[in-house]
Amino acid sequence: MREYVTLANALTSGSLVAGFFSVLLIFRGDYYTAAGLITLAAVFDMLDGAAARRAGNENAFGTNLDSLADVVSFGAAPALALYMSSLYVVPVVGVAACLIFFLCGAWRLARFSTCKNPLYFVGCPIPGAGVLVAVLAAVEAPPLFALPVVLVLGVLMIGTMPFPTFAGLRNREELSEVVEEYRQTR
């Protein structure tokens, strides 16, 4: 296991720890701090990939660990937070919406490694969707607002719409070609 002790994997583990502690806080009803920890997990998630690329130690272990951390920190934790903070008032529909969000996030993560492009992500990245759902939980958004938002985010995660990476934002010309190609296929 020593070969897997890297800065990138430590950062990914930090994301997983933040997700775990956010779940504990959700059960205490502290949705605001839980959302903060989910946001911290997103910061760790941004840094881990950069650390792996910089050190040249991208590998299957790190990729799998990252997906596991993401499904906890940006799938399970935000879905649970939203249900506990506001969607509990519509129990069946609320559970269904949160489960759909969680499953779409897991499917998006499973597809991620098969659809890599340096300019864009295929579908909405789960960290952004998870942070947005966590914010909805923190502000205890009304169910009639939170339900459609969480469902749309789920659909966006499993959809094929290109979402730019940082590299894509720097290469706007190439990215605009990708967007135009996507528009023509619709």
C-alpha positions, 0 to 999 in steps of 0.5 A: 500500500505504500505506493498509494500514499501520495499527495493526490490520494491524501487530498482525495482522502480529505474529500472523503473525510469531509463527506463523512463528517458532513453526514454526521452533521446532517444527522445532528441537523447542522445543514449549514456546516455540512454544506461547508464540508461538502464545499471543502470536499470540492476544493480537495477534489479540484486539488487531487487531480492537479496533484496527481497530474503534476507528480505524474502518478495518475493511476487506477487506484487514485481514479477509483478512490476519487470516484468513491470519495465523490459518490459519498461527498457529492452524491450521498451526503448532499442528497441526504442533507436535502431530504433531511432539511426540506424534502422530508415533508414530501416523504415518498417524492422527496426520497425518490428525488434524492435517490434519483440524484444519488443514482445519476451521480453514481452513473455519471462517475461510472461513465467518467473514466470512459469519456475523458476529454481535456476540454470538457466533461460529458454531463454535469460534474458531480462536485458542482451538482453536489455543492449546489444541492448542499447549498439548497439543504443549508438554506432549507429550500422550499420543496417546490423549488428543491424538487425540480432543481435536484431532478434537473441536476440529476438529468444534467449529470447523466446527459451528454451536454459538454461542460467545460474543464479549466483547460477548455475555458483556456482553449475557447476556440476548440471548446466552441467547436465542441459546443457547435458539434453538440448543438448540431447533433441535437 
